[in-house]
């Protein structure tokens, strides 16, 4: 079964891209990473699709980042880091059709590669956001850079530095601007699809030009941060063995704020 499902409604012009690994909390393995890149690139050429909803299968999680079982060989040079998640977002694949994310359950770590490249996020009351990197001896680089374009500095810093000790509730995410609309449990997808249908009803060139302009507005700061990320990760990440030890002994209790 495909780890990424795609459906399109020709009448509304809305496509739905669904992360489909519920048994792994929709964590991204190398196969899913490749499928996502292919899906975004194919959508570029489908003129019947004018807006996209991005969601996840199941009730427990939207996405929990990279799958811990994924093996990603790394070069020895601190000037080169291979990150399979860098290519999973729509903007990374030159798709300028607007993407609305619908979040239910957990969204953490590498999920921010996707949320950071969506135009806006709709979440239900079960949503919770956190970044576990520092708790596992890892630098939160790309995630923090992307979230710094969406949330106040202090909120991004707190999320990244508190690691697994805290999760941001759907309500708090809405208050700080990460989430644009907060809806009742189970209603995020329909709310996101309704927004996408409205957007798809506007002239395509104007919509895509607006998306590109908005992305360009934050591009300078994001590009500088991303340029530093590989070096910071190479210098700051613990060894794979230490990361595994920290993950095995991870904090089970957390504060929801």
C-alpha positions in Angstrom: 0.0 0.0 0.0 1.3 3.5 -0.9 2.5 5.5 2.0 1.1 8.7 0.3 -2.4 8.7 -1.0 -3.6 11.3 -3.5 -7.1 12.1 -4.7 -8.5 15.0 -6.7 -11.9 16.5 -7.1 -12.1 17.9 -10.6 -15.2 20.0 -9.8 -13.7 21.9 -6.9 -10.1 21.8 -8.1 -8.9 20.5 -4.8 -6.5 17.6 -4.4 -6.0 15.8 -1.1 -2.5 14.4 -0.2 -2.7 12.0 2.8 0.3 10.7 4.7 -0.6 7.0 5.1 1.5 5.2 7.7 -0.8 5.3 10.7 0.9 2.3 12.3 4.1 4.4 12.5 2.2 7.6 13.4 2.8 8.8 9.8 6.5 9.0 10.4 8.5 9.6 7.1 10.7 6.8 5.9 12.8 7.0 2.8 10.1 5.5 0.6 7.5 8.1 1.8 10.0 10.9 1.3 10.5 9.8 -2.3 6.7 9.5 -2.8 6.0 12.9 -1.4 8.5 14.6 -3.7 7.0 12.7 -6.7 3.5 13.7 -5.7 4.3 17.4 -5.5 6.1 17.4 -8.8 3.2 15.6 -10.5 0.7 18.1 -9.1 2.6 20.9 -10.8 1.5 19.5 -14.2 -2.1 18.8 -13.3 -4.0 21.9 -14.3 -7.3 20.5 -12.8 -5.8 20.9 -9.3 -5.7 24.5 -8.1 -5.3 23.9 -4.3 -4.2 21.1 -2.1 -5.1 19.8 1.4 -2.4 17.9 3.2 -3.4 15.6 6.0 -2.6 12.3 7.8 -4.3 9.0 8.2 -5.6 8.1 11.7 -6.5 10.0 14.8 -3.2 9.8 16.7 -0.9 11.9 14.6 -0.5 14.1 11.6 3.2 13.2 11.3 5.9 12.5 13.8 8.9 13.4 11.6 11.5 10.9 10.3 11.0 7.3 11.1 13.6 6.2 13.7 14.2 3.0 11.8 15.2 4.9 8.6 18.9 4.5 7.8 20.5 7.6 6.3 24.2 7.2 5.5 26.1 10.4 6.1 29.3 11.7 4.6 32.2 12.3 7.1 32.6 15.9 6.1 30.9 18.5 8.4 30.2 20.5 5.2 27.8 17.9 3.8 24.8 16.5 5.5 22.2 14.3 3.8 18.7 15.0 5.1 15.9 13.1 3.3 13.3 15.5 4.7 14.6 18.5 2.8 12.8 17.3 -0.3 9.4 16.4 1.1 7.7 19.8 1.0 5.8 21.4 -1.9 8.0 24.4 -2.2 11.1 22.2 -2.2 9.6 20.7 -5.3 8.6 24.0 -7.0 4.9 23.6 -6.4 3.3 27.0 -6.0 -0.3 25.9 -5.8 -1.5 26.7 -2.3 -1.4 23.9 0.3 -3.6 23.9 3.4 -2.5 21.5 6.2 -5.2 19.7 8.3 -3.7 18.6 11.6 -5.2 16.0 14.0 -3.2 14.6 16.8 0.6 14.9 17.2 2.8 16.9 14.8 6.4 16.9 15.9 10.0 17.1 14.7 10.2 16.6 11.0 6.5 17.3 10.6 7.6 21.0 10.5 9.2 20.5 7.2 5.7 20.0 5.8 3.9 22.5 8.0 6.5 25.1 7.3 5.9 24.8 3.5 2.1 24.9 3.8 0.3 28.2 3.3 -1.6 27.8 6.6 -2.6 25.2 9.2 -6.1 24.2 10.3 -6.2 22.0 13.4 -8.7 20.3 15.7 -8.6 20.3 19.4 -6.6 17.1 19.6 -3.6 18.6 17.9 -0.4 19.0 19.8 3.0 20.3 18.6 6.5 19.7 19.9 10.1 19.3 18.8 12.0 16.5 20.5 15.4 17.1 18.9 17.4 18.5 21.8 16.0 15.8 24.2 17.6 13.2 21.9 20.9 15.0 21.5 20.1 16.5 18.1 20.2 20.1 16.8 16.9 21.5 15.8 18.0 23.4 12.8 15.7 23.2 9.7 12.6 22.8 11.9 13.4 25.9 13.9 14.3 27.9 10.8 10.9 27.0 9.2 8.9 27.6 12.4 10.6 31.0 12.9 8.7 32.2 9.9 5.4 31.3 11.5 5.7 31.8 15.3 7.3 34.5 17.6 10.9 33.8 18.4 10.3 33.0 22.0 7.7 30.4 21.1 9.9 28.7 18.6 12.8 28.8 21.1 10.7 27.4 23.9 9.4 24.6 21.8 12.8 23.6 20.5 14.6 23.9 23.8 12.0 22.2 26.0 12.1 19.1 23.8 9.9 16.3 25.0 9.1 18.1 28.3 6.3 20.2 26.8 3.8 20.1 24.0 2.0 23.1 22.6 -1.8 22.5 22.7 -4.0 23.3 19.7 -5.3 26.3 21.6 -1.9 27.7 22.3 -0.8 27.0 18.7 -3.8 29.1 17.6 -2.9 31.9 20.0 0.7 32.2 18.7 -0.2 32.0 15.0 1.0 28.5 14.1 -2.6 27.4 13.6 -4.9 29.8 11.6 -8.2 28.1 12.5 -9.1 25.8 15.5 -12.0 23.6 15.1 -13.8 20.8 17.0 -12.3 17.3 17.2 -12.5 15.5 13.9 -13.4 18.6 11.9 -9.9 19.8 10.7 -10.0 18.1 7.3 -13.4 19.4 6.3 -12.5 22.9 7.4 -9.2 22.8 5.5 -11.0 21.5 2.4 -13.6 24.2 2.6 -10.8 26.8 2.6 -9.0 25.1 -0.3 -12.2 25.1 -2.3 -12.6 28.8 -1.9 -9.0 29.4 -2.9 -9.3 27.1 -5.9 -12.2 29.2 -7.1 -10.0 32.2 -7.7 -7.9 32.8 -10.9 -5.0 30.4 -10.9 -2.3 32.8 -11.9 -3.2 35.4 -9.2 -3.3 32.7 -6.5 0.0 31.2 -7.4 1.6 34.6 -7.8 0.4 35.5 -4.3 1.8 32.3 -2.9 5.2 33.0 -4.5 5.2 36.5 -3.3 4.5 35.5 0.3 7.2 32.8 0.2 9.7 35.4 -1.2 8.9 37.8 1.7 10.4 35.4 4.2 13.0 33.8 1.9 16.0 35.9 2.9 16.0 35.0 6.6 15.1 31.4 5.9 17.9 30.9 3.4 20.5 32.2 5.8 19.3 29.9 8.5 19.2 26.9 6.2 22.7 27.7 5.0 24.0 27.3 8.6 22.0 24.2 9.4 24.4 21.5 8.0 27.4 22.8 10.0 25.4 23.2 13.2 24.0 19.7 12.9 27.4 18.2 12.2 28.9 20.0 15.2 26.1 19.7 17.6 24.5 16.3 17.1 25.3 13.5 19.4 26.6 10.2 18.0 24.0 7.8 16.7 24.5 5.5 19.7 24.0 8.3 22.1 20.8 9.5 20.3 19.5 5.9 20.5 20.3 5.8 24.2 18.5 9.1 24.9 15.5 8.0 22.8 15.2 4.7 24.6 15.2 6.6 28.0 13.0 9.4 26.7 10.6 11.3 29.0 7.2 9.7 29.0 5.4 12.6 30.9 5.0 16.0 29.4 3.3 19.3 30.2 0.6 20.4 27.7 0.4 24.2 27.6 
